């Protein structure tokens, strides 16, 4: 009788423990891996090219090395966007120009995983591209990358888009291949290409506020089977944040925001991207136009301190539906590019203020204006430069956002004059680069057709 009671007690105890274990395990799994249809706050770490968190960070590089790369990145990026705009001028607006960025024309990178089970990816983050793509098996001409290549045959959530999918008609460079599959074909700036199949898959992100979050297997991406001559073997693909029928942004509440701190501090760890409903849309707003996936805003003037420069605002206007002119806000160029009359007005005002006590340096005389000295010491008290946008939104550039310490004893203005492309096509394009956006939370509400600027320490946004 006693044994029977003890057995009953033991069985009950096991049952209670089992229920507790299952409940606790379910709670833990729910907390660590949330799979909402529309995540409320998807926060992703952005890794700057010069950050110590960049997987291939070269600790032997000095400041001059990083600045030289920033200059080259700015030039490459402006050329990339010019080429993309010119090519897209002959395309239907529903198509994306087949030109991709490279590690030399990009600033920020991000980690995520794809498939079930999840395979980690390290991709370029780019507001100038709309399609997310990664390298896939089987590879016809694929480069050897660091880490595993995504094998769709081993994923339980992978599904290819059929040719009769309404999304297939928006596929860049192609539509339906000989095997009845919806395909894509994108061409790099150096003439090489990436091509493959459009498909749907599960994406998993390591979010800073909620552990890991998975987006269900409905996200459209390019599964690249032919990337043979892609030189950026440090990355697995491109995470496009441009707006289009195939873009992730269009499937996540048509909104996102990013906050960028000091670009020149390799130890800065608070750069972040927020996707979907959790985007922080606060601050002064200005109208947004989306043309071929790129983001255009209206610059109306520039001030240095209390003095508004004599610049005809018409030079910044977008006069065509193609986007060969106007002002693009971009994440790939450190420097800002202004059409020549706007640049010259700003340059002359800077020279008038600095020539009286500093010695000019002529390292980049054809590009911008430089001086002998150190920013932290020699331009203390320099007035802030303000970019005035439509509807009263301002972007204020302090000395760390306006000037770049090119060498230990030389600094330059990080604003350049827009130039014609290698075929001498004039675009009259201006570009607001990332140095000008430092210490701001910049939010894109595409459906509301607005961009907001909120000056803030990005660390304050850490959850």
C-alpha positions in Angstrom: 0.0 0.0 0.0 2.8 2.3 0.9 4.7 1.4 -2.3 1.5 2.1 -4.3 1.2 5.6 -2.8 4.9 6.3 -3.4 4.5 5.2 -7.0 1.5 7.4 -7.4 3.3 10.4 -6.0 6.3 9.7 -8.2 4.1 9.5 -11.3 2.3 12.7 -10.3 5.7 14.4 -9.7 7.0 13.3 -13.1 3.8 14.5 -14.8 4.1 17.9 -13.1 7.8 18.2 -14.0 7.0 17.2 -17.6 4.2 19.9 -17.9 6.6 22.5 -16.3 9.4 21.5 -18.6 7.3 21.7 -21.8 5.7 25.0 -20.7 9.1 26.5 -19.7 10.7 25.3 -22.9 7.9 26.7 -25.0 8.3 30.0 -23.2 12.0 30.1 -23.7 11.7 29.2 -27.4 8.9 31.8 -27.9 11.2 34.5 -26.2 14.3 33.6 -28.2 12.7 33.0 -31.6 9.7 35.1 -32.5 8.1 34.6 -35.9 5.6 37.4 -36.3 3.9 38.2 -39.6 4.9 41.9 -39.1 7.6 42.3 -36.4 6.9 45.2 -34.2 10.5 46.2 -33.7 13.2 44.5 -35.8 16.5 46.2 -34.8 19.7 45.1 -36.7 23.3 46.1 -36.0 25.0 47.8 -38.9 28.7 47.1 -39.3 30.7 50.0 -40.7 33.5 49.1 -43.1 36.2 50.5 -40.8 34.7 49.1 -37.6 36.6 46.6 -35.4 33.5 44.5 -35.7 34.0 44.2 -39.5 35.0 40.5 -39.9 37.9 41.5 -42.1 39.1 44.6 -40.2 42.7 45.3 -40.8 44.2 46.5 -37.5 47.4 47.6 -39.3 45.5 50.4 -41.2 46.0 53.9 -40.0 43.8 56.9 -40.3 45.2 57.9 -43.6 44.5 54.5 -45.1 40.8 54.7 -43.9 40.4 58.2 -45.2 41.9 57.2 -48.6 39.4 54.4 -48.8 36.5 56.7 -47.8 37.5 59.1 -50.7 37.6 56.2 -53.1 34.3 54.8 -51.7 32.6 58.2 -52.2 33.8 58.5 -55.8 32.9 54.9 -56.6 29.5 55.3 -55.0 28.6 58.5 -56.9 29.7 56.8 -60.2 27.7 53.7 -59.3 24.5 55.8 -58.8 25.1 57.8 -61.9 25.5 54.6 -64.0 22.4 53.1 -62.4 20.3 56.2 -63.1 21.5 56.5 -66.7 20.8 52.8 -67.4 17.4 52.9 -65.7 16.4 55.9 -68.0 15.9 53.4 -70.8 14.0 50.9 -68.6 10.4 50.6 -67.5 10.1 52.2 -64.1 9.0 48.8 -62.7 12.4 47.4 -63.4 15.6 47.8 -61.4 18.7 48.8 -63.3 21.1 45.9 -63.3 24.0 47.5 -61.5 25.1 46.4 -58.1 27.4 48.0 -55.5 30.7 46.5 -54.4 32.6 46.5 -51.2 34.5 49.5 -52.5 31.3 51.5 -53.0 29.6 50.5 -49.8 29.8 51.6 -46.2 27.6 49.3 -44.1 27.2 45.6 -43.8 24.8 43.4 -41.9 24.3 39.8 -40.7 21.2 37.7 -41.0 20.4 34.0 -41.8 18.3 32.5 -44.5 16.3 29.2 -44.7 15.3 26.5 -42.3 17.7 25.5 -40.8 19.1 29.0 -41.0 22.4 29.6 -42.9 24.3 32.8 -41.9 24.9 35.5 -44.4 27.1 38.6 -44.4 25.8 41.2 -46.9 26.1 44.8 -48.1 23.4 47.1 -46.9 22.3 49.3 -49.7 19.5 51.9 -50.2 20.4 52.1 -53.9 19.4 48.5 -54.6 15.9 47.0 -54.2 16.6 43.2 -54.5 17.9 41.1 -51.7 20.1 38.3 -53.1 22.6 35.7 -51.8 24.8 33.2 -53.4 23.2 29.7 -53.7 24.0 26.1 -54.5 24.3 24.6 -57.0 26.8 27.1 -58.4 27.8 27.3 -62.0 30.4 30.0 -61.6 30.4 31.0 -58.0 33.2 32.5 -56.0 34.5 30.8 -52.8 33.1 32.7 -49.9 33.8 32.7 -46.2 31.3 30.5 -44.5 28.6 28.1 -45.8 26.8 28.8 -49.1 23.0 28.6 -49.0 21.7 25.3 -50.3 18.0 25.7 -51.1 17.5 21.9 -51.4 18.2 21.6 -47.7 15.7 24.3 -46.6 12.2 23.3 -45.6 10.8 26.8 -46.3 12.3 27.5 -49.8 9.9 27.9 -52.7 10.6 29.3 -56.2 8.4 31.9 -57.8 6.6 30.5 -60.8 6.6 32.3 -64.1 3.0 33.2 -63.7 3.7 35.0 -60.4 2.7 38.7 -60.6 6.1 39.5 -59.1 7.9 37.8 -61.9 7.3 40.7 -64.3 9.3 42.9 -61.9 12.4 40.7 -62.1 15.5 42.8 -63.1 17.2 41.7 -66.3 15.0 38.7 -67.1 11.6 37.2 -66.4 11.1 33.5 -67.3 13.9 31.2 -68.1 13.9 28.1 -70.4 13.0 25.9 -67.5 9.9 27.8 -66.6 11.4 29.5 -63.6 11.2 33.1 -62.7 14.8 34.4 -63.0 16.9 37.5 -62.5 20.1 38.9 -64.0 22.0 41.8 -62.5 25.2 43.3 -64.0 28.0 44.7 -61.9 29.7 48.0 -62.5 32.8 46.1 -63.7 30.7 44.2 -66.3 30.3 40.9 -64.6 27.0 39.6 -63.4 24.9 37.7 -60.9 22.0 35.7 -62.0 19.7 33.1 -60.6 16.1 32.3 -59.5 13.6 34.5 -57.6 12.3 32.6 -54.7 10.6 32.9 -51.2 12.4 32.1 -48.0 12.5 32.6 -44.2 14.9 35.3 -43.0 16.2 35.3 -39.4 17.8 38.3 -37.8 19.7 38.7 -34.6 17.9 41.7 -33.3 19.4 43.8 -30.5 16.1 44.0 -28.5 14.4 40.7 -29.0 17.1 38.0 -29.5 16.3 36.4 -32.8 13.4 37.2 -35.0 12.3 35.2 -38.1 10.3 36.6 -41.0 8.1 33.8 -42.4 9.0 32.1 -45.7 7.2 34.7 -47.8 10.2 37.1 -48.3 11.3 37.4 -51.9 15.0 37.1 -52.7 17.3 36.3 -55.5 19.0 32.9 -55.2 22.2 33.5 -57.2 23.6 30.5 -59.1 26.0 32.3 -61.3 28.3 34.9 -59.6 31.5 33.7 -61.0 33.5 36.9 -61.3 32.2 38.8 -58.2 35.4 40.2 -56.6 33.9 40.9 -53.1 34.5 37.4 -51.7 34.1 38.7 -48.2 30.4 39.1 -48.6 27.6 36.7 -49.6 25.3 39.1 -51.4 23.4 42.4 -51.2 20.6 43.4 -48.8 18.7 46.0 -50.8 16.7 48.7 -49.0 15.6 50.5 -52.1 11.8 50.5 -52.6 10.3 48.3 -55.3 7.8 45.5 -55.8 10.4 42.9 -54.9 12.0 44.8 -52.0 11.8 43.7 -48.4 10.9 47.3 -47.4 7.6 47.1 -49.4 6.7 43.9 -47.5 7.5 45.4 -44.0 5.1 48.4 -43.6 7.0 50.4 -46.2 9.2 52.0 -43.5 12.6 51.8 -42.0 15.0 53.9 -40.1 18.7 54.0 -39.4 20.9 55.8 -36.8 24.5 56.4 -37.5 27.1 57.8 -35.1 30.7 58.7 -35.6 31.9 57.1 -38.9 35.5 57.7 -38.0 35.5 55.9 -34.7 36.3 52.2 -35.4 35.1 51.4 -31.8 31.7 52.8 -32.2 29.1 50.1 -31.8 25.7 51.8 -31.8 24.9 52.0 -35.6 21.6 50.4 -36.2 18.8 49.7 -38.7 15.2 49.3 -37.8 12.8 47.6 -40.2 9.0 47.7 -40.4 6.5 49.0 -37.8 9.3 49.6 -35.2 10.9 52.3 -37.3 11.4 55.4 -35.3 9.7 58.1 -37.4 10.2 61.2 -35.3 11.7 64.7 -35.9 11.4 67.2 -38.7 10.0 65.7 -41.9 10.5 66.5 -45.6 8.7 65.2 -48.6 10.0 61.9 -50.1 9.9 60.8 -53.7 10.8 57.3 -54.8 12.1 56.9 -58.4 13.3 53.5 -59.6 13.8 52.4 -56.0 15.9 55.4 -55.0 15.0 58.0 -52.4 14.8 61.7 -53.5 14.3 64.7 -51.2 14.2 68.4 -52.0 17.1 70.6 -50.9 16.1 74.3 -50.9 19.2 76.0 -49.5 22.4 75.9 -47.5 23.5 78.1 -44.6 26.8 78.6 -42.9 26.0 79.9 -39.4 23.4 82.6 -39.7 24.3 83.4 -43.3 22.2 81.7 -46.0 24.3 81.2 -49.1 23.2 82.8 -52.4 22.2 79.6 -54.2 19.3 79.4 -56.6 17.1 76.5 -55.2 16.2 75.5 -58.8 19.6 73.9 -59.2 18.6 71.2 -56.7 15.1 70.6 -58.3 14.3 67.3 -59.9 13.2 68.2 -63.4 12.7 64.7 -64.9 10.8 61.6 -64.0 14.0 59.6 -64.6 15.9 61.0 -61.7 19.0 62.3 -63.5 18.8 65.4 -61.4 17.5 66.3 -57.9 18.9 65.2 -54.6 19.3 61.5 -53.5 19.8 60.6 -49.8 22.2 57.7 -49.7 23.9 55.2 -47.3 26.9 54.3 -49.5 28.9 57.5 -49.9 30.7 59.0 -46.9 30.9 62.4 -48.6 28.2 64.7 -49.9 28.0 65.7 -53.5 26.4 69.0 -54.7 25.8 70.3 -58.2 28.6 72.6 -59.1 27.0 76.0 -58.3 25.9 74.8 -54.9 29.3 73.3 -54.1 31.2 76.4 -55.2 29.0 78.7 -53.0 29.7 76.5 -50.0 33.4 76.2 -50.8 33.9 80.0 -51.2 32.2 80.6 -47.8 34.4 78.1 -46.1 37.5 79.6 -47.7 36.4 83.1 -46.6 36.2 81.9 -43.0 39.3 79.8 -42.9 41.8 81.4 -45.3 42.4 84.3 -42.8 44.2 82.0 -40.3 44.9 78.6 -41.9 47.2 77.6 -44.7 45.6 75.9 -47.7 46.7 72.4 -48.7 46.3 71.4 -52.4 46.0 67.6 -52.0 42.4 67.5 -53.4 42.2 71.0 -54.8 40.3 69.8 -57.9 37.7 68.0 -55.7 37.2 70.1 -52.6 39.1 72.5 -50.3 41.8 71.4 -47.8 43.8 73.0 -45.0 46.9 72.3 -43.0 45.8 71.5 -39.4 43.7 69.3 -37.2 39.9 69.5 -37.0 39.7 69.2 -33.2 42.2 72.0 -32.7 42.0 74.4 -35.7 38.3 74.7 -36.5 37.0 75.1 -33.0 34.1 77.5 -33.2 33.5 77.1 -36.9 29.8 77.8 -37.5 27.5 74.8 -38.3 26.5 74.2 -41.9 22.8 73.6 -42.4 21.1 71.9 -45.3 17.5 73.3 -45.6 15.0 70.9 -47.0 11.4 71.4 -48.1 8.8 71.8 -45.4 11.3 73.2 -42.9 13.4 70.1 -42.2 17.1 70.8 -41.5 20.2 68.7 -41.4 22.9 70.4 -39.3 26.6 69.5 -40.0 29.0 70.2 -37.2 32.7 70.3 -37.8 33.1 66.5 -37.5 30.4 66.1 -40.2 31.6 68.8 -42.5 35.4 68.1 -42.4 37.4 65.0 -42.9 40.9 64.5 -41.3 42.6 63.3 -44.5 46.1 63.1 -43.0 47.6 63.8 -39.6 48.2 67.4 -40.6 45.7 68.0 -43.4 41.9 68.1 -43.3 39.4 68.7 -46.1 35.8 69.6 -46.6 33.8 66.4 -47.1 31.6 67.9 -49.8 32.5 67.4 -53.4 31.2 68.8 -56.7 29.1 66.5 -58.8 30.9 65.3 -61.9 30.0 63.8 -65.3 30.3 60.1 -65.7 33.0 58.5 -67.8 30.9 58.9 -70.9 30.4 62.6 -70.1 26.7 62.2 -69.3 25.7 65.1 -67.2 23.2 64.1 -64.4 23.0 67.3 -62.3 22.6 64.9 -59.4 23.3 65.8 -55.8 23.8 63.3 -53.0 23.5 63.6 -49.3 26.1 61.3 -47.9 26.6 59.5 -44.5 28.9 62.0 -42.9 26.2 64.6 -43.2 23.8 62.2 -41.5 26.0 61.4 -38.6 24.4 61.7 -35.2 20.9 61.5 -36.7 18.1 59.0 -36.7 16.9 59.1 -40.3 13.5 57.5 -41.0 11.9 56.6 -44.3 8.1 56.5 -44.3 7.6 55.4 -47.9 3.8 55.1 -47.8 3.5 58.5 -46.0 6.0 59.9 -48.6 8.3 61.6 -46.0 11.8 61.4 -44.5 12.4 62.6 -41.0 15.6 63.8 -39.3 16.0 63.5 -35.6 19.4 64.6 -34.1 20.2 62.1 -31.4 23.0 60.0 -29.8 22.3 56.6 -31.3 23.3 55.0 -28.1 20.1 56.4 -26.5 18.1 54.2 -28.9 19.6 51.0 -27.6 17.0 48.8 -26.0 
